[in-house]
């Protein structure tokens, strides 16, 4: 089974899931890292697509890279 390290993201202005909530959750996940997306709220992709893209693109790139390694058999 392949393991992908979690990278929870929180938005600065989301009061339903605060950055503090996200940091507490990440602390319970071995190897997790947290990114607080500044100037964004609960619906970041709608509120400010360009700002959201700056945060989500690197995460998607890491997932794609890990997925590509698995397909090529370089990682189990």
Secondary structure, DSSP 4 states (H G I P E B T S, - for coil): --------EEETT-SSS-HHHHHHHHHTSTT---EEETT--TTHHHH-HHHHHHHHHHHHHHHHHHHHHHHHTS--
